């Protein structure tokens, strides 16, 4: 699984960044989140699921690897 983030939906609230300690998500120069690492290690899966759940705009989602 890969994690994706729809930047059009992102409002820069920071929940994903704080939940993952900037390991998977971080802020860009515009104050919006971006994905640092799309491929998620098994030990980080629960944390990313929490980031998806806490995103107020549902901007984060999983996509199957091709």
PDB file of N, CA, C and O in Angstrom:
ATOM      1  N   UNK A   1       0.834  -1.187   0.000  1.00  0.00           N
ATOM      2  CA  UNK A   1       0.000   0.000   0.000  1.00  0.00           C
ATOM      3  C   UNK A   1       0.873   1.244   0.000  1.00  0.00           C
ATOM      4  O   UNK A   1       1.946   1.283   0.602  1.00  0.00           O
ATOM      5  N   UNK A   2       0.380   2.246  -0.689  1.00  0.00           N
ATOM      6  CA  UNK A   2       1.022   3.560  -0.699  1.00  0.00           C
ATOM      7  C   UNK A   2       0.046   4.565  -0.097  1.00  0.00           C
ATOM      8  O   UNK A   2      -1.168   4.443  -0.263  1.00  0.00           O
ATOM      9  N   UNK A   3       0.582   5.542   0.594  1.00  0.00           N
ATOM     10  CA  UNK A   3      -0.254   6.603   1.130  1.00  0.00           C
ATOM     11  C   UNK A   3      -0.156   7.801   0.195  1.00  0.00           C
ATOM     12  O   UNK A   3       0.918   8.128  -0.309  1.00  0.00           O
ATOM     13  N   UNK A   4      -1.284   8.441  -0.024  1.00  0.00           N
ATOM     14  CA  UNK A   4      -1.372   9.610  -0.903  1.00  0.00           C
ATOM     15  C   UNK A   4      -2.046  10.744  -0.151  1.00  0.00           C
ATOM     16  O   UNK A   4      -2.745  10.517   0.837  1.00  0.00           O
ATOM     17  N   UNK A   5      -1.833  11.961  -0.621  1.00  0.00           N
ATOM     18  CA  UNK A   5      -2.443  13.130  -0.020  1.00  0.00           C
ATOM     19  C   UNK A   5      -2.918  14.061  -1.126  1.00  0.00           C
ATOM     20  O   UNK A   5      -2.145  14.445  -2.003  1.00  0.00           O
ATOM     21  N   UNK A   6      -4.182  14.414  -1.078  1.00  0.00           N
ATOM     22  CA  UNK A   6      -4.775  15.331  -2.054  1.00  0.00           C
ATOM     23  C   UNK A   6      -4.519  16.759  -1.570  1.00  0.00           C
ATOM     24  O   UNK A   6      -5.195  17.241  -0.662  1.00  0.00           O
ATOM     25  N   UNK A   7      -3.547  17.428  -2.175  1.00  0.00           N
ATOM     26  CA  UNK A   7      -3.160  18.767  -1.732  1.00  0.00           C
ATOM     27  C   UNK A   7      -4.265  19.803  -1.930  1.00  0.00           C
ATOM     28  O   UNK A   7      -4.279  20.824  -1.242  1.00  0.00           O
ATOM     29  N   UNK A   8      -5.173  19.562  -2.839  1.00  0.00           N
ATOM     30  CA  UNK A   8      -6.292  20.482  -3.039  1.00  0.00           C
ATOM     31  C   UNK A   8      -7.213  20.491  -1.818  1.00  0.00           C
ATOM     32  O   UNK A   8      -7.818  21.515  -1.503  1.00  0.00           O
ATOM     33  N   UNK A   9      -7.316  19.363  -1.138  1.00  0.00           N
ATOM     34  CA  UNK A   9      -8.164  19.248   0.048  1.00  0.00           C
ATOM     35  C   UNK A   9      -7.435  19.676   1.325  1.00  0.00           C
ATOM     36  O   UNK A   9      -8.079  20.050   2.305  1.00  0.00           O
ATOM     37  N   UNK A  10      -6.123  19.626   1.323  1.00  0.00           N
ATOM     38  CA  UNK A  10      -5.331  19.902   2.524  1.00  0.00           C
ATOM     39  C   UNK A  10      -5.510  21.353   2.975  1.00  0.00           C
ATOM     40  O   UNK A  10      -5.426  22.282   2.172  1.00  0.00           O
ATOM     41  N   UNK A  11      -5.758  21.528   4.286  1.00  0.00           N
ATOM     42  CA  UNK A  11      -5.881  22.871   4.858  1.00  0.00           C
ATOM     43  C   UNK A  11      -4.695  23.190   5.778  1.00  0.00           C
ATOM     44  O   UNK A  11      -4.649  24.260   6.386  1.00  0.00           O
ATOM     45  N   UNK A  12      -3.754  22.276   5.878  1.00  0.00           N
ATOM     46  CA  UNK A  12      -2.548  22.513   6.664  1.00  0.00           C
ATOM     47  C   UNK A  12      -2.756  22.469   8.166  1.00  0.00           C
ATOM     48  O   UNK A  12      -2.046  23.150   8.906  1.00  0.00           O
ATOM     49  N   UNK A  13      -3.711  21.685   8.629  1.00  0.00           N
ATOM     50  CA  UNK A  13      -3.991  21.645  10.071  1.00  0.00           C
ATOM     51  C   UNK A  13      -2.849  21.004  10.862  1.00  0.00           C
ATOM     52  O   UNK A  13      -2.652  21.328  12.033  1.00  0.00           O
ATOM     53  N   UNK A  14      -2.104  20.107  10.237  1.00  0.00           N
ATOM     54  CA  UNK A  14      -0.917  19.536  10.864  1.00  0.00           C
ATOM     55  C   UNK A  14      -1.105  18.251  11.629  1.00  0.00           C
ATOM     56  O   UNK A  14      -0.140  17.733  12.191  1.00  0.00           O
ATOM     57  N   UNK A  15      -2.311  17.714  11.675  1.00  0.00           N
ATOM     58  CA  UNK A  15      -2.503  16.480  12.439  1.00  0.00           C
ATOM     59  C   UNK A  15      -1.671  15.334  11.868  1.00  0.00           C
ATOM     60  O   UNK A  15      -1.102  14.557  12.635  1.00  0.00           O
ATOM     61  N   UNK A  16      -1.585  15.210  10.574  1.00  0.00           N
ATOM     62  CA  UNK A  16      -0.811  14.119   9.969  1.00  0.00           C
ATOM     63  C   UNK A  16       0.682  14.279  10.245  1.00  0.00           C
ATOM     64  O   UNK A  16       1.385  13.295  10.480  1.00  0.00           O
ATOM     65  N   UNK A  17       1.157  15.509  10.215  1.00  0.00           N
ATOM     66  CA  UNK A  17       2.571  15.781  10.467  1.00  0.00           C
ATOM     67  C   UNK A  17       2.920  15.451  11.914  1.00  0.00           C
ATOM     68  O   UNK A  17       3.935  14.810  12.182  1.00  0.00           O
ATOM     69  N   UNK A  18       2.079  15.890  12.841  1.00  0.00           N
ATOM     70  CA  UNK A  18       2.380  15.645  14.253  1.00  0.00           C
ATOM     71  C   UNK A  18       2.232  14.175  14.621  1.00  0.00           C
ATOM     72  O   UNK A  18       3.001  13.670  15.439  1.00  0.00           O
ATOM     73  N   UNK A  19       1.270  13.485  14.042  1.00  0.00           N
ATOM     74  CA  UNK A  19       1.080  12.060  14.349  1.00  0.00           C
ATOM     75  C   UNK A  19       2.239  11.197  13.871  1.00  0.00           C
ATOM     76  O   UNK A  19       2.546  10.174  14.483  1.00  0.00           O
ATOM     77  N   UNK A  20       2.879  11.600  12.788  1.00  0.00           N
ATOM     78  CA  UNK A  20       3.952  10.779  12.214  1.00  0.00           C
ATOM     79  C   UNK A  20       5.338  11.364  12.454  1.00  0.00           C
ATOM     80  O   UNK A  20       6.317  10.891  11.877  1.00  0.00           O
ATOM     81  N   UNK A  21       5.432  12.389  13.302  1.00  0.00           N
ATOM     82  CA  UNK A  21       6.722  13.008  13.633  1.00  0.00           C
ATOM     83  C   UNK A  21       7.546  13.358  12.392  1.00  0.00           C
ATOM     84  O   UNK A  21       8.766  13.191  12.380  1.00  0.00           O
ATOM     85  N   UNK A  22       6.883  13.836  11.370  1.00  0.00           N
ATOM     86  CA  UNK A  22       7.500  14.249  10.103  1.00  0.00           C
ATOM     87  C   UNK A  22       8.216  13.106   9.376  1.00  0.00           C
ATOM     88  O   UNK A  22       9.011  13.343   8.466  1.00  0.00           O
ATOM     89  N   UNK A  23       7.933  11.883   9.778  1.00  0.00           N
ATOM     90  CA  UNK A  23       8.544  10.716   9.130  1.00  0.00           C
ATOM     91  C   UNK A  23       7.835  10.374   7.814  1.00  0.00           C
ATOM     92  O   UNK A  23       8.466   9.935   6.852  1.00  0.00           O
ATOM     93  N   UNK A  24       6.522  10.581   7.789  1.00  0.00           N
ATOM     94  CA  UNK A  24       5.731  10.217   6.611  1.00  0.00           C
ATOM     95  C   UNK A  24       5.131  11.447   5.948  1.00  0.00           C
ATOM     96  O   UNK A  24       5.009  11.499   4.724  1.00  0.00           O
ATOM     97  N   UNK A  25       4.757  12.437   6.751  1.00  0.00           N
ATOM     98  CA  UNK A  25       4.197  13.690   6.245  1.00  0.00           C
ATOM     99  C   UNK A  25       5.024  14.853   6.780  1.00  0.00           C
ATOM    100  O   UNK A  25       5.590  14.777   7.870  1.00  0.00           O
ATOM    101  N   UNK A  26       5.085  15.922   6.004  1.00  0.00           N
ATOM    102  CA  UNK A  26       5.744  17.146   6.453  1.00  0.00           C
ATOM    103  C   UNK A  26       5.055  18.316   5.763  1.00  0.00           C
ATOM    104  O   UNK A  26       4.199  18.115   4.901  1.00  0.00           O
ATOM    105  N   UNK A  27       5.426  19.535   6.140  1.00  0.00           N
ATOM    106  CA  UNK A  27       4.858  20.728   5.523  1.00  0.00           C
ATOM    107  C   UNK A  27       5.763  21.250   4.416  1.00  0.00           C
ATOM    108  O   UNK A  27       6.988  21.160   4.502  1.00  0.00           O
ATOM    109  N   UNK A  28       5.143  21.794   3.377  1.00  0.00           N
ATOM    110  CA  UNK A  28       5.914  22.451   2.326  1.00  0.00           C
ATOM    111  C   UNK A  28       5.963  23.957   2.619  1.00  0.00           C
ATOM    112  O   UNK A  28       5.501  24.402   3.669  1.00  0.00           O
ATOM    113  N   UNK A  29       6.513  24.721   1.705  1.00  0.00           N
ATOM    114  CA  UNK A  29       6.658  26.171   1.885  1.00  0.00           C
ATOM    115  C   UNK A  29       5.320  26.905   1.932  1.00  0.00           C
ATOM    116  O   UNK A  29       5.245  28.028   2.430  1.00  0.00           O
ATOM    117  N   UNK A  30       4.265  26.275   1.414  1.00  0.00           N
ATOM    118  CA  UNK A  30       2.934  26.879   1.417  1.00  0.00           C
ATOM    119  C   UNK A  30       2.144  26.538   2.682  1.00  0.00           C
ATOM    120  O   UNK A  30       1.018  27.003   2.853  1.00  0.00           O
ATOM    121  N   UNK A  31       2.730  25.730   3.567  1.00  0.00           N
ATOM    122  CA  UNK A  31       2.047  25.344   4.797  1.00  0.00           C
ATOM    123  C   UNK A  31       1.089  24.183   4.642  1.00  0.00           C
ATOM    124  O   UNK A  31       0.291  23.896   5.533  1.00  0.00           O
ATOM    125  N   UNK A  32       1.176  23.518   3.501  1.00  0.00           N
ATOM    126  CA  UNK A  32       0.348  22.344   3.277  1.00  0.00           C
ATOM    127  C   UNK A  32       1.196  21.095   3.458  1.00  0.00           C
ATOM    128  O   UNK A  32       2.412  21.115   3.270  1.00  0.00           O
ATOM    129  N   UNK A  33       0.529  20.010   3.826  1.00  0.00           N
ATOM    130  CA  UNK A  33       1.238  18.750   4.028  1.00  0.00           C
ATOM    131  C   UNK A  33       1.581  18.107   2.686  1.00  0.00           C
ATOM    132  O   UNK A  33       0.919  18.331   1.673  1.00  0.00           O
ATOM    133  N   UNK A  34       2.626  17.314   2.719  1.00  0.00           N
ATOM    134  CA  UNK A  34       2.970  16.472   1.582  1.00  0.00           C
ATOM    135  C   UNK A  34       3.482  15.149   2.123  1.00  0.00           C
ATOM    136  O   UNK A  34       3.852  15.047   3.292  1.00  0.00           O
ATOM    137  N   UNK A  35       3.501  14.144   1.271  1.00  0.00           N
ATOM    138  CA  UNK A  35       3.943  12.812   1.667  1.00  0.00           C
ATOM    139  C   UNK A  35       5.456  12.720   1.482  1.00  0.00           C
ATOM    140  O   UNK A  35       5.967  12.900   0.376  1.00  0.00           O
ATOM    141  N   UNK A  36       6.162  12.440   2.570  1.00  0.00           N
ATOM    142  CA  UNK A  36       7.613  12.276   2.538  1.00  0.00           C
ATOM    143  C   UNK A  36       7.953  10.907   1.980  1.00  0.00           C
ATOM    144  O   UNK A  36       8.862  10.765   1.161  1.00  0.00           O
ATOM    145  N   UNK A  37       7.215   9.896   2.430  1.00  0.00           N
ATOM    146  CA  UNK A  37       7.468   8.517   2.019  1.00  0.00           C
ATOM    147  C   UNK A  37       6.142   7.829   1.727  1.00  0.00           C
ATOM    148  O   UNK A  37       5.361   7.582   2.646  1.00  0.00           O
ATOM    149  N   UNK A  38       5.874   7.515   0.456  1.00  0.00           N
ATOM    150  CA  UNK A  38       4.613   6.889   0.069  1.00  0.00           C
ATOM    151  C   UNK A  38       4.496   5.442   0.538  1.00  0.00           C
ATOM    152  O   UNK A  38       3.410   4.993   0.904  1.00  0.00           O
ATOM    153  N   UNK A  39       5.604   4.717   0.529  1.00  0.00           N
ATOM    154  CA  UNK A  39       5.561   3.318   0.943  1.00  0.00           C
ATOM    155  C   UNK A  39       5.620   3.250   2.458  1.00  0.00           C
ATOM    156  O   UNK A  39       6.511   3.820   3.087  1.00  0.00           O
ATOM    157  N   UNK A  40       4.670   2.552   3.028  1.00  0.00           N
ATOM    158  CA  UNK A  40       4.520   2.509   4.474  1.00  0.00           C
ATOM    159  C   UNK A  40       5.033   1.183   5.023  1.00  0.00           C
ATOM    160  O   UNK A  40       4.631   0.109   4.575  1.00  0.00           O
ATOM    161  N   UNK A  41       5.922   1.280   5.997  1.00  0.00           N
ATOM    162  CA  UNK A  41       6.420   0.089   6.686  1.00  0.00           C
ATOM    163  C   UNK A  41       5.312  -0.470   7.574  1.00  0.00           C
ATOM    164  O   UNK A  41       4.451   0.274   8.042  1.00  0.00           O
ATOM    165  N   UNK A  42       5.337  -1.751   7.798  1.00  0.00           N
ATOM    166  CA  UNK A  42       4.302  -2.391   8.611  1.00  0.00           C
ATOM    167  C   UNK A  42       4.166  -1.743   9.985  1.00  0.00           C
ATOM    168  O   UNK A  42       3.055  -1.574  10.488  1.00  0.00           O
ATOM    169  N   UNK A  43       5.291  -1.381  10.590  1.00  0.00           N
ATOM    170  CA  UNK A  43       5.237  -0.802  11.932  1.00  0.00           C
ATOM    171  C   UNK A  43       4.634   0.607  11.959  1.00  0.00           C
ATOM    172  O   UNK A  43       4.280   1.102  13.030  1.00  0.00           O
ATOM    173  N   UNK A  44       4.514   1.253  10.806  1.00  0.00           N
ATOM    174  CA  UNK A  44       3.927   2.591  10.723  1.00  0.00           C
ATOM    175  C   UNK A  44       2.469   2.584  10.251  1.00  0.00           C
ATOM    176  O   UNK A  44       1.836   3.638  10.186  1.00  0.00           O
ATOM    177  N   UNK A  45       1.944   1.427   9.927  1.00  0.00           N
ATOM    178  CA  UNK A  45       0.605   1.336   9.346  1.00  0.00           C
ATOM    179  C   UNK A  45      -0.478   1.902  10.271  1.00  0.00           C
ATOM    180  O   UNK A  45      -1.349   2.638   9.807  1.00  0.00           O
ATOM    181  N   UNK A  46      -0.442   1.578  11.555  1.00  0.00           N
ATOM    182  CA  UNK A  46      -1.463   2.088  12.480  1.00  0.00           C
ATOM    183  C   UNK A  46      -1.391   3.605  12.602  1.00  0.00           C
ATOM    184  O   UNK A  46      -2.422   4.272  12.688  1.00  0.00           O
ATOM    185  N   UNK A  47      -0.192   4.146  12.609  1.00  0.00           N
ATOM    186  CA  UNK A  47      -0.021   5.590  12.708  1.00  0.00           C
ATOM    187  C   UNK A  47      -0.601   6.291  11.483  1.00  0.00           C
ATOM    188  O   UNK A  47      -1.252   7.328  11.608  1.00  0.00           O
ATOM    189  N   UNK A  48      -0.365   5.731  10.312  1.00  0.00           N
ATOM    190  CA  UNK A  48      -0.909   6.327   9.086  1.00  0.00           C
ATOM    191  C   UNK A  48      -2.428   6.207   9.067  1.00  0.00           C
ATOM    192  O   UNK A  48      -3.113   7.126   8.620  1.00  0.00           O
ATOM    193  N   UNK A  49      -2.957   5.094   9.543  1.00  0.00           N
ATOM    194  CA  UNK A  49      -4.419   4.949   9.623  1.00  0.00           C
ATOM    195  C   UNK A  49      -5.004   6.009  10.545  1.00  0.00           C
ATOM    196  O   UNK A  49      -6.070   6.556  10.261  1.00  0.00           O
ATOM    197  N   UNK A  50      -4.318   6.305  11.647  1.00  0.00           N
ATOM    198  CA  UNK A  50      -4.773   7.381  12.541  1.00  0.00           C
ATOM    199  C   UNK A  50      -4.734   8.728  11.834  1.00  0.00           C
ATOM    200  O   UNK A  50      -5.650   9.536  11.991  1.00  0.00           O
ATOM    201  N   UNK A  51      -3.696   8.978  11.067  1.00  0.00           N
ATOM    202  CA  UNK A  51      -3.599  10.234  10.316  1.00  0.00           C
ATOM    203  C   UNK A  51      -4.763  10.357   9.331  1.00  0.00           C
ATOM    204  O   UNK A  51      -5.334  11.436   9.173  1.00  0.00           O
ATOM    205  N   UNK A  52      -5.109   9.267   8.681  1.00  0.00           N
ATOM    206  CA  UNK A  52      -6.252   9.265   7.759  1.00  0.00           C
ATOM    207  C   UNK A  52      -7.531   9.584   8.520  1.00  0.00           C
ATOM    208  O   UNK A  52      -8.334  10.404   8.076  1.00  0.00           O
ATOM    209  N   UNK A  53      -7.722   8.934   9.672  1.00  0.00           N
ATOM    210  CA  UNK A  53      -8.931   9.143  10.471  1.00  0.00           C
ATOM    211  C   UNK A  53      -9.044  10.566  11.006  1.00  0.00           C
ATOM    212  O   UNK A  53     -10.141  11.121  11.068  1.00  0.00           O
ATOM    213  N   UNK A  54      -7.909  11.164  11.396  1.00  0.00           N
ATOM    214  CA  UNK A  54      -7.928  12.497  12.002  1.00  0.00           C
ATOM    215  C   UNK A  54      -7.894  13.641  10.998  1.00  0.00           C
ATOM    216  O   UNK A  54      -8.092  14.793  11.383  1.00  0.00           O
ATOM    217  N   UNK A  55      -7.652  13.360   9.740  1.00  0.00           N
ATOM    218  CA  UNK A  55      -7.621  14.422   8.733  1.00  0.00           C
ATOM    219  C   UNK A  55      -9.030  15.016   8.583  1.00  0.00           C
ATOM    220  O   UNK A  55      -9.958  14.310   8.191  1.00  0.00           O
ATOM    221  N   UNK A  56      -9.193  16.311   8.893  1.00  0.00           N
ATOM    222  CA  UNK A  56     -10.536  16.905   8.862  1.00  0.00           C
ATOM    223  C   UNK A  56     -11.135  17.045   7.462  1.00  0.00           C
ATOM    224  O   UNK A  56     -12.344  17.232   7.327  1.00  0.00           O
ATOM    225  N   UNK A  57     -10.312  16.956   6.427  1.00  0.00           N
ATOM    226  CA  UNK A  57     -10.829  17.122   5.065  1.00  0.00           C
ATOM    227  C   UNK A  57     -10.755  15.832   4.246  1.00  0.00           C
ATOM    228  O   UNK A  57     -11.042  15.831   3.049  1.00  0.00           O
ATOM    229  N   UNK A  58     -10.372  14.742   4.897  1.00  0.00           N
ATOM    230  CA  UNK A  58     -10.234  13.439   4.212  1.00  0.00           C
ATOM    231  C   UNK A  58      -9.291  13.524   3.023  1.00  0.00           C
ATOM    232  O   UNK A  58      -9.552  12.943   1.970  1.00  0.00           O
ATOM    233  N   UNK A  59      -8.199  14.248   3.195  1.00  0.00           N
ATOM    234  CA  UNK A  59      -7.242  14.446   2.113  1.00  0.00           C
ATOM    235  C   UNK A  59      -6.249  13.295   1.975  1.00  0.00           C
ATOM    236  O   UNK A  59      -5.573  13.186   0.952  1.00  0.00           O
ATOM    237  N   UNK A  60      -6.150  12.434   2.991  1.00  0.00           N
ATOM    238  CA  UNK A  60      -5.172  11.350   2.993  1.00  0.00           C
ATOM    239  C   UNK A  60      -5.894  10.034   2.713  1.00  0.00           C
ATOM    240  O   UNK A  60      -6.979   9.776   3.234  1.00  0.00           O
ATOM    241  N   UNK A  61      -5.261   9.210   1.876  1.00  0.00           N
ATOM    242  CA  UNK A  61      -5.887   7.933   1.527  1.00  0.00           C
ATOM    243  C   UNK A  61      -4.814   6.939   1.111  1.00  0.00           C
ATOM    244  O   UNK A  61      -3.683   7.309   0.796  1.00  0.00           O
ATOM    245  N   UNK A  62      -5.195   5.681   1.121  1.00  0.00           N
ATOM    246  CA  UNK A  62      -4.323   4.617   0.650  1.00  0.00           C
ATOM    247  C   UNK A  62      -4.613   4.327  -0.819  1.00  0.00           C
ATOM    248  O   UNK A  62      -5.742   4.465  -1.289  1.00  0.00           O
ATOM    249  N   UNK A  63      -3.566   3.923  -1.529  1.00  0.00           N
ATOM    250  CA  UNK A  63      -3.708   3.499  -2.921  1.00  0.00           C
ATOM    251  C   UNK A  63      -2.880   2.226  -3.087  1.00  0.00           C
ATOM    252  O   UNK A  63      -1.773   2.127  -2.558  1.00  0.00           O
ATOM    253  N   UNK A  64      -3.402   1.280  -3.803  1.00  0.00           N
ATOM    254  CA  UNK A  64      -2.662   0.040  -4.043  1.00  0.00           C
ATOM    255  C   UNK A  64      -1.446   0.321  -4.916  1.00  0.00           C
ATOM    256  O   UNK A  64      -1.483   1.144  -5.830  1.00  0.00           O
ATOM    257  N   UNK A  65      -0.370  -0.389  -4.603  1.00  0.00           N
ATOM    258  CA  UNK A  65       0.829  -0.269  -5.430  1.00  0.00           C
ATOM    259  C   UNK A  65       0.584  -0.930  -6.765  1.00  0.00           C
ATOM    260  O   UNK A  65      -0.137  -1.922  -6.863  1.00  0.00           O
ATOM    261  N   UNK A  66       1.188  -0.373  -7.783  1.00  0.00           N
ATOM    262  CA  UNK A  66       0.984  -0.927  -9.131  1.00  0.00           C
ATOM    263  C   UNK A  66       2.089  -1.872  -9.470  1.00  0.00           C
ATOM    264  O   UNK A  66       2.100  -2.443 -10.561  1.00  0.00           O
TER     265      UNK A  66
END
